[in-house]
């Protein structure tokens, strides 16, 4: 069986959890012997239903502050992973939440796709209703690491939806210079372009993999915004760290490196298993002053 078919089987087969819960509850009422086994099975199934069907659909908003010396209000999202597990309905709700925020810009820290099962123009069409300017970088799944070769289609779909893809590019936004860098795993990161900037430029760098920040020349990037980690996605205490695909000890939230201060968002989408546990989808509002 091809991997994509296995993922589809897991995705749709997970709906069997509902009749399983009904059956276990029925057996508990009919048979009191070994009740603890039934209770354990029932609790496990309910946790699975939460992680599979409920938590991945909850969109939270969290505010985080830092003082680099210049003002900004940024909505940061990442790892949307549109495709097999996330569709237009979720993106429409995400856009509605973004539109309700008092921010100046929306930044998307990569990994926009995951096993896309329809034209990308359809998947990303809800971004057309975004009232803020939006900028994005590509992540490893958008750069064939792994993923299908969709660079041109992705660029066209995002442009049609009003999202500007910035890759190894710098532009002025309000009081700061926004720099978008390519993906580390794809070897498309032109970190050397940061050397053309100075400390007075008030630099915010948007990347996908936070490990890339370790390559920055010191003293240039005031704030770096990243994704990639999913916060572990299934955040079982003490175990989730093994699922975070970074070499440096990144998790979620603020991290201080010698060259910059890095904020890592746990993102909104899923890969591998269509589940989230103790780390719901999040829009992070970054308030700088």
JOTAHU-V817251 format. One record per residue. N is the residue number from 1. SS is DSSP state (2 for helix, 1 for strand, 0 for the rest). PHI is phi as a letter, one per 40 degrees, with the letter a starting at -180 (NA if undefined). OMEGA is omega in whole degrees, 0 to 359 (NA if undefined). Layout:
N:SS:PHI:OMEGA, N:SS:PHI:OMEGA
//
This chain:
1:0:NA:177, 2:0:c:184, 3:2:d:180, 4:2:c:178, 5:2:c:177, 6:2:c:178, 7:2:c:178, 8:2:c:178, 9:2:c:178, 10:2:c:183, 11:2:c:183, 12:2:c:178, 13:2:c:181, 14:0:c:178, 15:0:c:177, 16:2:c:178, 17:2:c:182, 18:2:c:176, 19:2:c:178, 20:2:c:178, 21:2:c:179, 22:2:c:180, 23:2:c:181, 24:2:c:179, 25:2:c:178, 26:2:c:180, 27:2:c:178, 28:2:c:179, 29:2:c:185, 30:2:c:189, 31:0:b:181, 32:0:c:180, 33:0:c:181, 34:0:f:183, 35:2:d:183, 36:2:c:178, 37:2:c:179, 38:2:c:179, 39:2:c:179, 40:2:c:178, 41:2:c:181, 42:2:c:179, 43:2:c:179, 44:2:c:180, 45:2:c:179, 46:2:c:175, 47:2:c:178, 48:2:c:180, 49:2:c:178, 50:2:c:185, 51:2:c:183, 52:2:c:190, 53:2:b:186, 54:2:b:186, 55:2:d:179, 56:2:c:181, 57:2:c:179, 58:0:c:178, 59:1:b:181, 60:1:b:176, 61:1:b:179, 62:1:b:181, 63:1:b:181, 64:1:b:186, 65:1:b:173, 66:1:a:184, 67:0:b:178, 68:0:c:179, 69:0:h:176, 70:0:a:185, 71:0:c:173, 72:1:a:172, 73:1:b:189, 74:1:b:169, 75:1:c:183, 76:1:b:172, 77:1:b:180, 78:0:a:172, 79:0:f:179, 80:0:c:174, 81:0:f:178, 82:1:c:180, 83:1:i:188, 84:0:c:186, 85:0:b:182, 86:1:b:182, 87:0:b:185, 88:2:c:180, 89:2:c:178, 90:2:c:182, 91:2:c:177, 92:2:c:179, 93:2:c:178, 94:2:c:179, 95:2:c:178, 96:2:c:179, 97:2:c:178, 98:2:c:181, 99:2:c:181, 100:0:c:185, 101:0:c:175, 102:0:c:179, 103:0:b:181, 104:0:c:187, 105:1:a:173, 106:1:b:177, 107:1:b:183, 108:1:b:188, 109:0:c:169, 110:0:g:186, 111:0:f:180, 112:0:c:185, 113:1:b:171, 114:1:a:180, 115:0:f:183, 116:0:d:186, 117:0:b:177, 118:0:a:181, 119:0:d:182, 120:2:c:178, 121:2:c:177, 122:2:c:183, 123:2:c:186, 124:0:c:180, 125:2:d:180, 126:2:c:177, 127:2:c:179, 128:2:c:182, 129:2:c:180, 130:0:c:183, 131:0:c:179, 132:0:c:169, 133:1:c:184, 134:1:b:179, 135:1:b:184, 136:1:a:167, 137:0:b:176, 138:0:c:173, 139:0:b:183, 140:2:c:179, 141:2:c:176, 142:2:c:187, 143:0:b:177, 144:0:g:182, 145:0:b:350, 146:0:c:178, 147:0:i:181, 148:0:c:179, 149:0:c:186, 150:0:b:186, 151:2:d:183, 152:2:c:180, 153:2:c:180, 154:2:c:179, 155:2:d:182, 156:2:c:181, 157:2:c:179, 158:2:c:179, 159:2:c:179, 160:2:c:181, 161:0:c:177, 162:0:g:178, 163:1:b:181, 164:1:c:177, 165:1:c:179, 166:0:b:183, 167:0:b:185, 168:0:f:185, 169:1:a:177, 170:1:b:177, 171:1:a:182, 172:1:c:177, 173:1:b:179, 174:0:f:186, 175:0:c:185, 176:1:a:174, 177:1:b:178, 178:1:c:177, 179:1:b:174, 180:1:b:181, 181:0:b:178, 182:0:c:188, 183:0:c:180, 184:0:c:184, 185:0:c:179, 186:0:c:181, 187:0:g:184, 188:0:b:182, 189:0:c:180, 190:0:b:183, 191:2:c:184, 192:2:c:180, 193:2:c:178, 194:2:c:182, 195:2:c:179, 196:2:c:181, 197:0:b:180, 198:0:b:182, 199:2:c:182, 200:2:c:183, 201:2:c:181, 202:0:f:192, 203:1:c:170, 204:1:b:182, 205:1:b:177, 206:1:b:180, 207:1:b:175, 208:1:c:183, 209:1:c:183, 210:2:c:176, 211:2:d:181, 212:2:c:183, 213:2:c:179, 214:2:c:180, 215:2:c:185, 216:0:c:169, 217:0:c:185, 218:0:c:172, 219:0:g:182, 220:0:b:182, 221:1:c:179, 222:1:c:181, 223:1:b:175, 224:1:b:181, 225:1:b:187, 226:1:a:176, 227:1:b:169, 228:0:g:189, 229:0:c:186, 230:2:f:186, 231:2:g:184, 232:2:g:179, 233:0:g:173, 234:1:b:196, 235:0:c:176, 236:0:c:185, 237:0:d:179, 238:0:g:182, 239:0:b:187, 240:2:c:182, 241:2:d:182, 242:2:c:182, 243:2:c:181, 244:0:c:188, 245:0:c:177, 246:0:b:176, 247:0:c:176, 248:0:c:186, 249:0:c:177, 250:0:c:176, 251:0:b:173, 252:0:a:182, 253:1:g:185, 254:1:c:175, 255:1:b:180, 256:1:b:173, 257:1:b:180, 258:0:d:185, 259:0:c:186, 260:1:a:171, 261:1:b:189, 262:1:b:170, 263:1:b:181, 264:1:b:175, 265:0:c:179, 266:0:c:169, 267:0:g:185, 268:0:b:186, 269:0:b:183, 270:0:b:169, 271:0:b:179, 272:0:g:175, 273:0:c:181, 274:0:c:189, 275:0:b:167, 276:0:b:180, 277:1:a:180, 278:0:g:176, 279:0:a:184, 280:0:c:175, 281:1:d:187, 282:1:b:165, 283:1:b:179, 284:1:c:176, 285:1:c:183, 286:1:c:180, 287:1:b:181, 288:1:b:175, 289:0:a:NA
//
